[in-house]
């Protein structure tokens, strides 16, 4: 069965600092991996996704993530955080094409950005 | 293009009642998925509909049901409401449901008293 672990519940960074949000997954085959962001009172917006190919994936808003099969990880990074990046971030794993809309989400990491 | 629209935005019900939530997907999207979001359990998959057929189902009791109409609009119904059903219910749509990006609505916040 699929599962996703986001070990950091809350992270605080200074504006302009770099960011890395951790995500570990459990899945028997090659997973479909996603990062979504949720602002207060809003739905989720896709930042990036990995299905296959290049293990370094570029997303929107300057985010990137790297798939490491040996570590079962899909960490999200951004070189310089902006105040508008404050939100909750969710890592998710899907079970393949027809199961890709059946996503298992991590519990989320809340990002606070201080000036 | 209009985004995913969920109505109502907020809902207050009492235990034992039933509730129906509505979701209008992005025009042209045929797959609609529903998720429940709570502080304790996080985001959990409820079910997915494609071309009026339920294609995937999560691990929720039979009190939770849904349907999809020929215009791809979807409704979910929760019968015999329990306090634990209080949650943000999110709907997401995609063109075919085959691993593309999901577009989420802003959700319906359900409070059960």
Interface residues (C-beta under 8 A of the other chain):
Chain A: X32 X36 X41 X42 X43 X44 X45 X46 X49 X51 X90 X92 X94 X96 X97 X98 X99 X100 X101 X102 X103 X104 X105 X106 X107 X108
Chain B: X4 X31 X33 X35 X42 X43 X44 X45 X48 X55 X56 X58 X90 X92 X94 X97 X98 X99 X100 X101 X102 X104 X105 X106 X107
